[in-house]
């Protein structure tokens, strides 16, 4: 499916082609720390299926528990994470951050990874009082 999106401040915009069947929710502690949340939702996209429409991107390279290096790519103005990808030569798959896509409601997770690091309270959110706006 075609998706489009961008960062919070609007400096970075993109369009891409995503497969909704491949959306993954990641519970790893790196995703928790980098997103400032309990998990992150990503969809893999071949590099050739991603087009940066506006803005410039900044890259931070982190080393995972496995020792693999991952490029974390974000807006240098507002810090919104746009995607992550491998470091080095060769074809790239971009892990697009689903929350940056306008079509995020059409991209629910189909699997969960790094479940050993999940927050134990995540399944109990339905019982937490909710307010529609702040």
C-alpha positions, 0 to 999 in steps of 0.5 A: 500500500502507498503511505506518506508521512513525515516528522512532527514539525513538518520539515521532513516528508516522505512517501513509500510503499509498505506491506501491511502484513509485515508490521511489527511491534518491537519491545526491545529496550533500545526501541523503548529508550529511543522512542521514549515509550514502551515499544515501537511499531515499524514496517520494513520497506525496501530502500527503493520504495522510499522517497524523501520529499522534503527536508534533510535527515540526521543519522545516529548509529547505535550498537545493538545487543547482538553487536550489529550496528543500526542507523537511526534516522531522524529529523534534525529539527524536531527529533522525530524518528523516521526509520532505522536501517543497516550500516554499510554497503548493500541493499537496505531495508528501512524500518519505517516508524509507523507513527510517522505515516498518515495511514498509521490506523491502517498499519496495525502490528501483525507480530511482536518481537523482543517480547522478553523485554515487554512492560508487564503492564502493557496488557492492562491499559484498557483498565486505565481511565482515559480522557479524549484530550488533555 
